[in-house]
Amino acid sequence: MAHRALVAYERPDGRYNLHYSHEGAYELRLATDITSETPFGGKVPSTDQRNRLELMLEVQPDGAGISVDSGRYRATPVEMEPNAIALTLDTICAERLYYLTHEAFYVVDREFDVTAYRTFSFTMDHVAHRTNEGTTVGNGALVPVRWNDGEPVGDGVLRGRLRALRSITRDMLDRDVFDEDEARTYMIEKLQAWVHDDAKIHVHRDTT
């Protein structure tokens, strides 16, 4: 089973290059495995990979991309070739992040500090008697992860809560207890109640 994730690396211009990781959401390991010495995760430091990433981060949106000769490199947890370059975080969250299939999202700043989020989709699939289930892209929330000594605190509990919230909300929609707007409000309130300290969830809504 894949644990898909997206990783956004900050560029010198304040925008981001977007990379894919097929197993990157597993135990949120990329939050600690991505460093300046291992920019695409893994355990083997690579100056060459760091230099390659820096070159890709400097490519302009209308310029030629920096191709990666996969034959020269060992497989890395994060794919070295970006899916897209020079995007804002809002654009990534609205147009590139599939909240139903991407289990985690990471933002890597210029100092290689990594912020990890679990994803939650507002898409209510398999709801009886309903035809408008909503899109899976740009339609969900990012839930910040709490860390202690390099370990995610209560990540298993959080993932269980997220699954239960979707199941309960689908049931309430089927029973006509909620309409779509009420269901979304209920989910947002629950998600916000679960985050730590003064952290905030980041909500992105499908308007189609």
PyMOL commands that set and color helices and strands:
alter all, ss='L'
color gray80, all
select helices_A, chain A and resi 26-28+30-33+47-58+70-72+89-96+155-174+180-194
alter helices_A, ss='H'
color red, helices_A
select strands_A, chain A and resi 5-10+16-21+84-87+104-108+114-121+140-144+147-148+151-152+202-204
alter strands_A, ss='S'
color yellow, strands_A
deselect
rebuild
show_as cartoon
